[in-house]
Amino acid sequence: MQDLDDNALMLKVKNGDLDKLGLLYERHKKRLFGFFYNLGNAPSESEDMVQNVFMRILKYRKSYTGEGLFAAWMFRMARNVNYDHHGRSSKNRSLEMVDPDTVRLEREEGDDHLDKKENTQQLNRALSLLPTEKREVLVLSKLRELKFRELAEILGCSEGAAKVRVHRALNDLRKIYIQLETV
């Protein structure tokens, strides 16, 4: 069963073979956790949200068509779980971001460590000041390393539009980062 791709597994889940959902969970739990965590959620919240995604996958399995990538369908659900968790009205709220690499950096010593830590904190702060949609685009494209084709499918737009959204989000992040440097 490990040889089946995600789409084939999900089609089996859709047709009643619910045990295959466990394989999908094992394949994607880390990616989803990283997605939620990088959006500024606490580790325990991120774990809960991963569970909620798979509960929704189970609930809405009949709506899965098998067209496109399973990961795109899954991340659309993940985005909705994140919106529901934080409330759709708080689109521009500020989140305190924590980079998993920061935990490792804190164990290092020296002036270089302090510079890296400050830069990471400032980047996380700038990222947290972006609107949710732009933060999601950057998390998916840069931290989760999705291809533009996958990102376009998740966002429901063309590949070109996905590239433009990433470019604009990066420009906004750069502007915020520079503003924070001058403060």
Accessible surface in RSA format (square Angstrom, percent):
REM  Atomic radii and reference values for relative SASA: ProtOr
REM  Chains: A
REM  Algorithm: Lee & Richards
REM  Probe-radius: 1.40
REM  Slices: 20
REM RES _ NUM      All-atoms   Total-Side   Main-Chain    Non-polar    All polar
REM                ABS   REL    ABS   REL    ABS   REL    ABS   REL    ABS   REL
RES MET A   1   122.37  63.4  79.05  52.3  43.32 103.1  81.70  69.5  40.68  53.9
RES GLN A   2   129.08  72.2 112.34  82.1  16.74  39.9  58.44 124.4  70.64  53.6
RES ASP A   3   145.84 102.2 113.07 112.5  32.77  77.5  40.49  95.3 105.34 105.1
RES LEU A   4    50.97  28.4  48.67  34.8   2.30   5.8  49.39  34.7   1.58   4.2
RES ASP A   5    89.45  62.7  79.16  78.8  10.29  24.3  44.29 104.2  45.16  45.0
RES ASP A   6    32.83  23.0  30.14  30.0   2.69   6.3   8.63  20.3  24.20  24.1
RES ASN A   7    33.97  23.4  33.06  32.0   0.91   2.2  10.82  26.0  23.15  22.4
RES ALA A   8    31.06  28.6  26.06  40.2   4.99  11.4  29.83  42.0   1.22   3.2
RES LEU A   9     0.00   0.0   0.00   0.0   0.00   0.0   0.00   0.0   0.00   0.0
RES MET A  10     0.00   0.0   0.00   0.0   0.00   0.0   0.00   0.0   0.00   0.0
RES LEU A  11    66.25  36.9  66.17  47.3   0.08   0.2  66.25  46.5   0.00   0.0
RES LYS A  12    76.33  37.2  73.62  45.2   2.71   6.4  25.58  23.0  50.75  54.1
RES VAL A  13     0.00   0.0   0.00   0.0   0.00   0.0   0.00   0.0   0.00   0.0
RES LYS A  14    50.79  24.8  50.63  31.1   0.16   0.4  21.31  19.2  29.49  31.4
RES ASN A  15   121.14  83.5  87.46  84.5  33.68  81.1  28.72  69.1  92.42  89.3
RES GLY A  16    47.14  58.1   0.00   N/A  47.14  58.1  24.59  67.5  22.55  50.5
RES ASP A  17    52.87  37.0  45.10  44.9   7.77  18.4  24.76  58.3  28.11  28.0
RES LEU A  18    78.33  43.6  67.93  48.6  10.40  26.1  67.93  47.7  10.40  28.0
RES ASP A  19   122.12  85.5 104.30 103.8  17.83  42.2  29.94  70.5  92.19  91.9
RES LYS A  20    27.66  13.5  27.66  17.0   0.00   0.0   2.09   1.9  25.57  27.2
RES LEU A  21    23.53  13.1  23.53  16.8   0.00   0.0  23.53  16.5   0.00   0.0
RES GLY A  22    37.92  46.8   0.00   N/A  37.92  46.8  35.01  96.1   2.91   6.5
RES LEU A  23    39.51  22.0  38.16  27.3   1.34   3.4  38.17  26.8   1.34   3.6
RES LEU A  24     0.00   0.0   0.00   0.0   0.00   0.0   0.00   0.0   0.00   0.0
RES TYR A  25    55.82  26.1  55.82  31.8   0.00   0.0  36.17  27.2  19.65  24.2
RES GLU A  26   102.99  59.1  85.95  65.0  17.03  40.6  43.70  84.5  59.28  48.4
RES ARG A  27    75.96  31.9  47.35  24.1  28.60  68.1  41.05  56.1  34.90  21.2
RES HIS A  28     7.74   4.2   7.74   5.4   0.00   0.0   7.74   8.0   0.00   0.0
RES LYS A  29    64.23  31.3  62.50  38.3   1.73   4.1  27.60  24.8  36.63  39.0
RES LYS A  30   163.79  79.9 156.17  95.8   7.62  18.1 101.27  91.2  62.52  66.6
RES ARG A  31    68.95  28.9  68.15  34.7   0.80   1.9  38.66  52.8  30.29  18.4
RES LEU A  32     0.00   0.0   0.00   0.0   0.00   0.0   0.00   0.0   0.00   0.0
RES PHE A  33    61.72  30.9  61.72  38.2   0.00   0.0  61.72  37.4   0.00   0.0
RES GLY A  34     8.76  10.8   0.00   N/A   8.76  10.8   8.76  24.1   0.00   0.0
RES PHE A  35     0.00   0.0   0.00   0.0   0.00   0.0   0.00   0.0   0.00   0.0
RES PHE A  36     0.00   0.0   0.00   0.0   0.00   0.0   0.00   0.0   0.00   0.0
RES TYR A  37    28.74  13.4  27.13  15.4   1.61   4.2  13.45  10.1  15.29  18.8
RES ASN A  38    12.90   8.9  12.76  12.3   0.14   0.3   0.15   0.4  12.76  12.3
RES LEU A  39     1.70   0.9   1.46   1.0   0.24   0.6   1.46   1.0   0.24   0.6
RES GLY A  40    18.48  22.8   0.00   N/A  18.48  22.8   2.21   6.1  16.26  36.4
RES ASN A  41     4.44   3.1   0.13   0.1   4.31  10.4   0.89   2.2   3.55   3.4
RES ALA A  42    46.75  43.0  37.70  58.2   9.05  20.6  44.78  63.1   1.97   5.2
RES PRO A  43    71.85  52.4  71.85  65.5   0.00   0.0  71.85  59.3   0.00   0.0
RES SER A  44    74.37  62.8  69.96  93.4   4.41  10.2  48.83 104.0  25.54  35.8
RES GLU A  45    59.24  34.0  58.33  44.1   0.91   2.2  21.63  41.8  37.61  30.7
RES SER A  46     0.00   0.0   0.00   0.0   0.00   0.0   0.00   0.0   0.00   0.0
RES GLU A  47   101.00  58.0  98.49  74.5   2.51   6.0  29.62  57.3  71.39  58.3
RES ASP A  48    88.41  61.9  86.83  86.4   1.59   3.7  20.88  49.1  67.53  67.4
RES MET A  49     0.79   0.4   0.79   0.5   0.00   0.0   0.79   0.7   0.00   0.0
RES VAL A  50     4.79   3.2   4.79   4.3   0.00   0.0   4.79   4.2   0.00   0.0
RES GLN A  51    90.67  50.7  90.09  65.8   0.59   1.4  35.27  75.1  55.40  42.0
RES ASN A  52    67.64  46.6  66.85  64.6   0.79   1.9   8.51  20.5  59.13  57.2
RES VAL A  53     0.00   0.0   0.00   0.0   0.00   0.0   0.00   0.0   0.00   0.0
RES PHE A  54    13.26   6.6  11.83   7.3   1.43   3.7  12.37   7.5   0.89   2.6
RES MET A  55   124.81  64.6 120.80  79.9   4.01   9.5  91.29  77.6  33.52  44.4
RES ARG A  56    63.25  26.6  62.79  32.0   0.46   1.1  13.60  18.6  49.64  30.1
RES ILE A  57     0.00   0.0   0.00   0.0   0.00   0.0   0.00   0.0   0.00   0.0
RES LEU A  58    53.36  29.7  53.36  38.2   0.00   0.0  53.36  37.5   0.00   0.0
RES LYS A  59   147.20  71.8 117.40  72.0  29.80  70.9  77.81  70.0  69.39  73.9
RES TYR A  60   100.01  46.7  96.93  55.2   3.08   8.0  68.84  51.7  31.17  38.4
RES ARG A  61    56.36  23.7  56.36  28.7   0.00   0.0   0.67   0.9  55.69  33.8
RES LYS A  62   133.43  65.1 118.99  73.0  14.43  34.4  84.46  76.0  48.96  52.2
RES SER A  63    69.89  59.1  45.28  60.4  24.61  56.7  51.05 108.7  18.84  26.4
RES TYR A  64     3.18   1.5   2.98   1.7   0.20   0.5   3.15   2.4   0.03   0.0
RES THR A  65    94.28  67.1  69.43  70.4  24.85  59.2  59.91  80.5  34.37  52.0
RES GLY A  66    19.88  24.5   0.00   N/A  19.88  24.5   2.95   8.1  16.92  37.9
RES GLU A  67   143.53  82.4 123.10  93.1  20.43  48.6  48.81  94.4  94.71  77.3
RES GLY A  68    39.68  48.9   0.00   N/A  39.68  48.9  24.63  67.6  15.05  33.7
RES LEU A  69    53.53  29.8  52.71  37.7   0.82   2.1  52.78  37.1   0.74   2.0
RES PHE A  70     2.35   1.2   0.17   0.1   2.18   5.7   0.17   0.1   2.18   6.2
RES ALA A  71     9.99   9.2   8.85  13.7   1.14   2.6   8.85  12.5   1.14   3.0
RES ALA A  72     0.26   0.2   0.00   0.0   0.26   0.6   0.05   0.1   0.21   0.6
RES TRP A  73    29.71  11.9  29.46  14.3   0.25   0.6  16.99   9.1  12.72  20.6
RES MET A  74     0.00   0.0   0.00   0.0   0.00   0.0   0.00   0.0   0.00   0.0
RES PHE A  75     0.05   0.0   0.05   0.0   0.00   0.0   0.05   0.0   0.00   0.0
RES ARG A  76    84.03  35.3  82.21  41.9   1.82   4.3  39.80  54.4  44.23  26.8
RES MET A  77    19.61  10.2  19.38  12.8   0.23   0.6  19.57  16.6   0.04   0.1
RES ALA A  78     0.00   0.0   0.00   0.0   0.00   0.0   0.00   0.0   0.00   0.0
RES ARG A  79    36.64  15.4  36.64  18.7   0.00   0.0   1.72   2.4  34.92  21.2
RES ASN A  80    60.38  41.6  60.38  58.3   0.00   0.0   2.98   7.2  57.40  55.5
RES VAL A  81     3.79   2.5   2.79   2.5   0.99   2.4   2.92   2.5   0.87   2.3
RES ASN A  82     4.79   3.3   4.74   4.6   0.05   0.1   0.00   0.0   4.79   4.6
RES TYR A  83    30.92  14.4  29.77  16.9   1.15   3.0  28.17  21.2   2.75   3.4
RES ASP A  84    71.48  50.1  45.18  45.0  26.30  62.2  26.94  63.4  44.54  44.4
RES HIS A  85    83.12  45.4  50.49  35.1  32.63  83.5  39.83  41.0  43.29  50.4
RES HIS A  86    46.28  25.3  26.96  18.7  19.31  49.4  21.82  22.5  24.45  28.5
RES GLY A  87    33.47  41.3   0.00   N/A  33.47  41.3  28.18  77.3   5.28  11.8
RES ARG A  88   135.85  57.0 126.42  64.4   9.43  22.4  62.39  85.3  73.46  44.5
RES SER A  89   118.66 100.3  76.40 102.0  42.26  97.3  58.48 124.5  60.17  84.3
RES SER A  90    34.66  29.3  24.50  32.7  10.17  23.4  32.50  69.2   2.16   3.0
RES LYS A  91   105.93  51.7 102.16  62.7   3.78   9.0  51.30  46.2  54.63  58.2
RES ASN A  92   114.24  78.8  87.85  84.9  26.39  63.5  31.90  76.8  82.34  79.6
RES ARG A  93    58.80  24.7  46.47  23.7  12.33  29.4  46.28  63.2  12.52   7.6
RES SER A  94    64.51  54.5  35.90  47.9  28.61  65.9  31.80  67.7  32.71  45.8
RES LEU A  95    21.26  11.8  18.08  12.9   3.18   8.0  21.26  14.9   0.00   0.0
RES GLU A  96   129.95  74.6 114.03  86.3  15.92  37.9  60.34 116.7  69.61  56.8
RES MET A  97    12.76   6.6   4.60   3.0   8.15  19.4   4.60   3.9   8.15  10.8
RES VAL A  98    73.46  48.3  67.94  61.5   5.52  13.3  70.38  61.2   3.07   8.3
RES ASP A  99    40.05  28.1  37.00  36.8   3.05   7.2   6.48  15.3  33.57  33.5
RES PRO A 100    60.36  44.0  55.05  50.2   5.30  19.3  57.10  47.1   3.26  20.3
RES ASP A 101    66.43  46.5  66.18  65.9   0.25   0.6  16.86  39.7  49.57  49.4
RES THR A 102    14.00  10.0  14.00  14.2   0.00   0.0  13.46  18.1   0.54   0.8
RES VAL A 103    73.50  48.4  71.91  65.1   1.58   3.8  71.95  62.5   1.55   4.2
RES ARG A 104   141.93  59.6 138.44  70.6   3.49   8.3  58.38  79.8  83.56  50.6
RES LEU A 105    23.33  13.0  23.33  16.7   0.00   0.0  23.33  16.4   0.00   0.0
RES GLU A 106    95.34  54.7  72.53  54.9  22.81  54.3  18.46  35.7  76.88  62.8
RES ARG A 107   181.82  76.3 151.39  77.2  30.43  72.4  68.99  94.3 112.83  68.4
RES GLU A 108    84.14  48.3  73.31  55.5  10.83  25.8  38.10  73.7  46.04  37.6
RES GLU A 109   163.80  94.0 133.17 100.8  30.63  72.9  49.76  96.2 114.05  93.1
RES GLY A 110    45.81  56.5   0.00   N/A  45.81  56.5  35.61  97.7  10.20  22.8
RES ASP A 111   115.83  81.1 109.31 108.8   6.52  15.4  34.05  80.1  81.77  81.6
RES ASP A 112    90.75  63.6  84.49  84.1   6.26  14.8  37.94  89.3  52.81  52.7
RES HIS A 113    19.38  10.6  17.55  12.2   1.83   4.7   8.59   8.9  10.79  12.6
RES LEU A 114    95.28  53.1  95.26  68.2   0.01   0.0  95.26  66.9   0.01   0.0
RES ASP A 115    81.72  57.2  80.08  79.7   1.64   3.9  18.46  43.4  63.26  63.1
RES LYS A 116    92.89  45.3  90.82  55.7   2.07   4.9  51.31  46.2  41.57  44.3
RES LYS A 117    54.24  26.5  54.24  33.3   0.00   0.0  12.20  11.0  42.04  44.8
RES GLU A 118   108.62  62.4 104.58  79.1   4.04   9.6  36.52  70.6  72.10  58.9
RES ASN A 119    81.31  56.1  79.50  76.8   1.81   4.4  16.25  39.1  65.06  62.9
RES THR A 120    22.81  16.2  19.33  19.6   3.48   8.3   6.68   9.0  16.13  24.4
RES GLN A 121    90.63  50.7  84.98  62.1   5.65  13.4  32.64  69.5  57.99  44.0
RES GLN A 122    42.39  23.7  36.82  26.9   5.57  13.3  12.46  26.5  29.93  22.7
RES LEU A 123    82.88  46.2  82.88  59.3   0.00   0.0  82.88  58.2   0.00   0.0
RES ASN A 124    16.99  11.7  16.99  16.4   0.00   0.0   2.81   6.8  14.18  13.7
RES ARG A 125    94.03  39.5  92.39  47.1   1.65   3.9  25.83  35.3  68.20  41.3
RES ALA A 126     0.00   0.0   0.00   0.0   0.00   0.0   0.00   0.0   0.00   0.0
RES LEU A 127    15.41   8.6  15.41  11.0   0.00   0.0  15.41  10.8   0.00   0.0
RES SER A 128     0.25   0.2   0.23   0.3   0.02   0.1   0.01   0.0   0.24   0.3
RES LEU A 129    66.62  37.1  44.99  32.2  21.62  54.4  47.14  33.1  19.48  52.4
RES LEU A 130     1.00   0.6   0.38   0.3   0.61   1.5   0.42   0.3   0.57   1.5
RES PRO A 131    43.85  32.0  43.44  39.6   0.41   1.5  43.75  36.1   0.10   0.6
RES THR A 132     8.93   6.3   8.93   9.0   0.00   0.0   6.62   8.9   2.30   3.5
RES GLU A 133    62.65  36.0  61.97  46.9   0.67   1.6  46.23  89.4  16.42  13.4
RES LYS A 134    66.27  32.3  66.02  40.5   0.25   0.6  38.37  34.5  27.90  29.7
RES ARG A 135     1.95   0.8   1.95   1.0   0.00   0.0   0.00   0.0   1.95   1.2
RES GLU A 136     0.24   0.1   0.24   0.2   0.00   0.0   0.21   0.4   0.03   0.0
RES VAL A 137     6.03   4.0   6.03   5.5   0.00   0.0   6.03   5.2   0.00   0.0
RES LEU A 138     6.72   3.7   6.24   4.5   0.48   1.2   6.46   4.5   0.26   0.7
RES VAL A 139     0.27   0.2   0.16   0.1   0.11   0.3   0.23   0.2   0.04   0.1
RES LEU A 140     0.00   0.0   0.00   0.0   0.00   0.0   0.00   0.0   0.00   0.0
RES SER A 141    12.53  10.6   3.02   4.0   9.51  21.9   3.02   6.4   9.51  13.3
RES LYS A 142   101.50  49.5  85.22  52.3  16.28  38.8  46.78  42.1  54.71  58.3
RES LEU A 143    86.04  47.9  68.66  49.1  17.38  43.7  70.69  49.6  15.35  41.3
RES ARG A 144    61.38  25.8  45.61  23.2  15.77  37.6   3.09   4.2  58.29  35.3
RES GLU A 145   139.71  80.2 116.72  88.3  23.00  54.8  34.45  66.6 105.26  85.9
RES LEU A 146    12.27   6.8   2.43   1.7   9.83  24.7   2.61   1.8   9.65  26.0
RES LYS A 147   134.08  65.4 126.91  77.9   7.16  17.1  83.20  74.9  50.88  54.2
RES PHE A 148    66.91  33.5  63.70  39.5   3.22   8.4  63.78  38.7   3.13   9.0
RES ARG A 149   123.79  52.0 120.58  61.5   3.21   7.6  58.16  79.5  65.63  39.8
RES GLU A 150    29.03  16.7  29.03  22.0   0.00   0.0   0.69   1.3  28.33  23.1
RES LEU A 151     0.15   0.1   0.15   0.1   0.00   0.0   0.15   0.1   0.00   0.0
RES ALA A 152     6.21   5.7   6.03   9.3   0.18   0.4   6.03   8.5   0.18   0.5
RES GLU A 153    48.82  28.0  38.54  29.2  10.28  24.5  31.21  60.4  17.61  14.4
RES ILE A 154     2.22   1.3   0.53   0.4   1.69   4.1   0.53   0.4   1.69   4.6
RES LEU A 155    22.54  12.6   2.02   1.4  20.51  51.6   3.04   2.1  19.49  52.5
RES GLY A 156    66.54  82.1   0.00   N/A  66.54  82.1  33.47  91.8  33.08  74.1
RES CYS A 157    34.14  25.8   9.08  10.1  25.06  58.9  21.76  55.1  12.37  13.3
RES SER A 158    72.69  61.4  56.04  74.8  16.65  38.4  54.34 115.7  18.35  25.7
RES GLU A 159    79.05  45.4  73.69  55.8   5.36  12.8  22.88  44.3  56.17  45.9
RES GLY A 160    39.89  49.2   0.00   N/A  39.89  49.2  33.79  92.7   6.10  13.7
RES ALA A 161    36.66  33.7  28.55  44.1   8.12  18.5  34.13  48.1   2.53   6.7
RES ALA A 162     0.00   0.0   0.00   0.0   0.00   0.0   0.00   0.0   0.00   0.0
RES LYS A 163    98.06  47.8  94.31  57.9   3.75   8.9  42.87  38.6  55.19  58.8
RES VAL A 164    65.98  43.4  63.97  57.9   2.00   4.8  65.98  57.3   0.00   0.0
RES ARG A 165   103.79  43.6 100.02  51.0   3.77   9.0  31.03  42.4  72.75  44.1
RES VAL A 166     3.98   2.6   3.98   3.6   0.00   0.0   3.98   3.5   0.00   0.0
RES HIS A 167   109.52  59.9 107.47  74.7   2.04   5.2  68.84  70.9  40.68  47.3
RES ARG A 168   147.01  61.7 145.87  74.4   1.15   2.7  38.99  53.3 108.02  65.5
RES ALA A 169     0.00   0.0   0.00   0.0   0.00   0.0   0.00   0.0   0.00   0.0
RES LEU A 170    54.26  30.2  52.41  37.5   1.85   4.7  52.41  36.8   1.85   5.0
RES ASN A 171    42.27  29.1  41.43  40.0   0.84   2.0   9.74  23.4  32.53  31.4
RES ASP A 172    34.79  24.4  33.64  33.5   1.15   2.7   9.56  22.5  25.23  25.2
RES LEU A 173    21.31  11.9  21.31  15.2   0.00   0.0  21.31  15.0   0.00   0.0
RES ARG A 174   132.52  55.6 126.99  64.7   5.53  13.2  54.11  73.9  78.41  47.5
RES LYS A 175   129.37  63.1 125.90  77.3   3.46   8.2  80.75  72.7  48.61  51.8
RES ILE A 176    30.72  17.5  30.72  22.9   0.00   0.0  30.72  22.1   0.00   0.0
RES TYR A 177    47.77  22.3  47.77  27.2   0.00   0.0  35.43  26.6  12.33  15.2
RES ILE A 178    89.13  50.7  89.13  66.4   0.00   0.0  89.13  64.2   0.00   0.0
RES GLN A 179   113.75  63.6 112.25  82.0   1.49   3.6  36.80  78.3  76.94  58.4
RES LEU A 180    44.62  24.8  34.09  24.4  10.53  26.5  34.09  23.9  10.53  28.3
RES GLU A 181   105.33  60.5  75.16  56.9  30.17  71.8  23.43  45.3  81.90  66.9
RES THR A 182   113.31  80.6  75.20  76.2  38.11  90.8  68.52  92.0  44.79  67.7
RES VAL A 183   152.23 100.2  96.66  87.5  55.57 133.9 120.99 105.1  31.24  84.7
END  Absolute sums over single chains surface
CHAIN  1 A    10339.7       8808.4       1531.3       5408.0       4931.7
END  Absolute sums over all chains
TOTAL         10339.7       8808.4       1531.3       5408.0       4931.7
